[in-house]
Amino acid sequence: MLSAHVIDRKNTGAVLTVRQGTAPFRTSEPGYCAVHNGGWMDMSDLACWMYISRATILREDADQAIDAIVAVSRPRNAALQITGALVFSGDSFAQAIEGPAEAVAELRALIARDMRHAELMTVADGEQSSRDFASWSLAYSGTAHFVAREIERIRAAIHSEPYHSQRDLRRLLGELSS
């Protein structure tokens, strides 16, 4: 499992320390992230994955389940230099995850195995030149009827209009996280 010791989310060169076990690790090398094996991850390989999935969470358990997801995801994402946004409509999840390709791939595999997701559909997958959610380790928007309708509209168009689906989901997540 990939785990970062040191982050520089805004590429400022600031020294930040994240404790992994008992050994702190420090650096001021902008644009790089020290990983658990002592190596360095080049932050120039920025990847993005956007998906929509059906939620398998019972409605009466939803608030508690989402709070748990957000509580675990924010510090983990920050440590892995992952940024992004998550929306939950009551019936579906929609999320954009961006960061180092290896970390994005690991989170994608984790989500694919997560029993809270069904009918996982990729909306966008690949490299990108800059972050859309740079200031968010995980922006989260609560449930809303508008969000549910938009997610269903995007889901219905994924195969027939993939470009528009990607654009619309990115726009929806951006609006809800700003």
C-alpha positions as CSV (number, residue, x, y, z in Angstrom):
1,M,0.0,0.0,0.0
2,L,1.3,3.4,-1.0
3,S,1.6,5.8,1.9
4,A,3.3,9.2,1.9
5,H,5.3,10.6,4.7
6,V,5.7,14.1,3.4
7,I,3.4,16.3,1.4
8,D,3.7,19.7,-0.4
9,R,0.1,20.1,-1.6
10,K,0.6,23.6,-3.0
11,N,4.1,23.0,-4.4
12,T,5.4,25.9,-2.3
13,G,8.5,24.2,-1.0
14,A,7.1,24.4,2.5
15,V,8.4,21.7,4.9
16,L,5.5,19.5,6.1
17,T,5.9,16.5,8.3
18,V,3.4,13.6,8.4
19,R,4.1,10.9,11.0
20,Q,4.0,7.3,9.7
21,G,4.5,5.1,12.7
22,T,7.1,6.7,15.0
23,A,9.5,8.1,12.4
24,P,8.8,11.6,11.0
25,F,10.3,12.5,7.7
26,R,10.9,16.0,6.4
27,T,11.7,17.6,3.0
28,S,11.4,21.0,1.3
29,E,11.7,19.6,-2.2
30,P,8.8,21.2,-4.1
31,G,6.8,19.0,-6.4
32,Y,8.0,15.7,-4.9
33,C,6.6,13.4,-2.3
34,A,8.6,11.0,-0.2
35,V,7.0,7.5,0.0
36,H,7.2,4.8,2.5
37,N,10.2,3.0,1.0
38,G,12.4,6.1,1.0
39,G,11.9,6.7,-2.7
40,W,10.6,9.9,-4.4
41,M,7.4,10.3,-6.4
42,D,7.6,12.8,-9.2
43,M,4.4,14.9,-9.0
44,S,4.5,15.7,-12.7
45,D,2.6,12.5,-13.6
46,L,-0.8,13.9,-12.6
47,A,-3.7,11.6,-13.2
48,C,-7.4,12.0,-12.9
49,W,-10.2,9.4,-12.5
50,M,-13.9,10.4,-12.4
51,Y,-16.6,7.9,-11.8
52,I,-20.3,7.4,-11.0
53,S,-21.6,4.4,-9.0
54,R,-24.8,3.2,-7.4
55,A,-24.7,3.4,-3.6
56,T,-25.5,0.2,-1.7
57,I,-25.7,2.1,1.6
58,L,-29.1,1.9,3.3
59,R,-30.8,5.3,3.5
60,E,-31.1,5.2,7.3
61,D,-27.3,4.5,7.5
62,A,-26.3,7.0,4.9
63,D,-25.3,10.0,7.0
64,Q,-23.1,7.9,9.3
65,A,-21.5,6.0,6.4
66,I,-20.7,9.2,4.5
67,D,-19.3,10.9,7.6
68,A,-17.0,7.8,8.0
69,I,-15.9,7.9,4.4
70,V,-15.0,11.6,4.6
71,A,-13.3,11.3,7.9
72,V,-11.0,8.5,6.6
73,S,-10.5,9.9,3.1
74,R,-9.4,13.5,3.9
75,P,-6.3,12.7,5.9
76,R,-5.4,9.7,3.6
77,N,-5.8,11.8,0.5
78,A,-3.8,14.6,1.9
79,A,-0.9,12.2,2.7
80,L,-1.0,10.8,-0.8
81,Q,-1.3,14.2,-2.5
82,I,-4.7,13.2,-3.8
83,T,-7.2,16.0,-4.4
84,G,-10.8,15.8,-5.6
85,A,-14.5,16.1,-4.9
86,L,-17.2,13.7,-3.9
87,V,-21.0,14.0,-4.1
88,F,-23.6,11.6,-2.7
89,S,-27.1,11.8,-4.0
90,G,-28.7,9.3,-1.7
91,D,-28.6,6.7,-4.5
92,S,-25.3,7.4,-6.2
93,F,-21.8,8.5,-5.7
94,A,-19.9,10.8,-8.2
95,Q,-16.3,11.6,-7.6
96,A,-13.2,13.1,-9.2
97,I,-9.9,11.9,-7.9
98,E,-6.6,13.5,-9.0
99,G,-3.0,13.1,-8.0
100,P,0.0,10.9,-8.7
101,A,-0.9,8.1,-11.1
102,E,0.1,5.4,-8.7
103,A,-2.0,6.8,-5.9
104,V,-5.0,7.3,-8.1
105,A,-4.7,3.7,-9.4
106,E,-4.6,2.5,-5.8
107,L,-7.7,4.4,-4.8
108,R,-9.5,3.3,-7.9
109,A,-8.8,-0.4,-7.0
110,L,-9.9,0.3,-3.4
111,I,-13.2,1.8,-4.6
112,A,-13.8,-1.0,-7.1
113,R,-13.6,-3.5,-4.2
114,D,-15.7,-1.4,-1.8
115,M,-19.0,-3.0,-1.2
116,R,-20.7,0.4,-0.8
117,H,-20.4,0.8,-4.6
118,A,-22.2,-1.0,-7.4
119,E,-22.4,-0.4,-11.1
120,L,-19.2,1.6,-11.1
121,M,-18.9,3.6,-14.3
122,T,-15.8,5.5,-15.4
123,V,-16.6,8.9,-16.8
124,A,-13.0,10.1,-17.3
125,D,-9.6,8.4,-16.8
126,G,-6.1,9.7,-17.8
127,E,-3.5,12.3,-17.4
128,Q,-4.2,16.0,-16.9
129,S,-1.9,19.0,-16.8
130,S,-3.3,20.7,-13.7
131,R,-5.6,20.0,-10.7
132,D,-9.2,21.1,-10.8
133,F,-9.6,20.6,-7.0
134,A,-6.1,21.7,-5.8
135,S,-7.2,23.1,-2.5
136,W,-9.3,20.0,-1.5
137,S,-8.0,16.7,-0.2
138,L,-11.7,15.8,-0.5
139,A,-14.4,18.3,-1.2
140,Y,-17.8,16.8,-0.1
141,S,-21.3,18.0,-0.9
142,G,-24.2,16.5,0.9
143,T,-27.3,15.1,-0.8
144,A,-29.7,17.2,-2.9
145,H,-32.4,16.4,-5.4
146,F,-30.7,18.5,-8.0
147,V,-27.5,16.4,-7.6
148,A,-29.4,13.2,-7.9
149,R,-31.1,14.3,-11.2
150,E,-27.8,15.6,-12.6
151,I,-25.9,12.3,-11.7
152,E,-28.7,10.3,-13.4
153,R,-28.6,12.5,-16.5
154,I,-24.8,12.1,-16.7
155,R,-25.0,8.4,-16.2
156,A,-27.5,8.0,-19.0
157,A,-25.2,9.9,-21.4
158,I,-21.9,8.3,-20.6
159,H,-21.8,5.9,-23.6
160,S,-23.6,8.1,-26.1
161,E,-21.9,11.4,-25.2
162,P,-18.7,10.7,-23.2
163,Y,-17.2,14.1,-23.8
164,H,-20.3,15.9,-22.5
165,S,-20.6,13.5,-19.5
166,Q,-17.0,14.2,-18.5
167,R,-17.5,18.0,-18.9
168,D,-20.8,18.0,-17.0
169,L,-19.5,15.9,-14.1
170,R,-16.4,18.0,-13.8
171,R,-18.6,21.1,-13.8
172,L,-21.1,19.6,-11.2
173,L,-18.2,18.7,-8.9
174,G,-16.6,22.0,-9.3
175,E,-19.8,24.0,-8.6
176,L,-20.5,21.9,-5.5
177,S,-16.9,22.3,-4.1
178,S,-16.5,26.0,-4.7
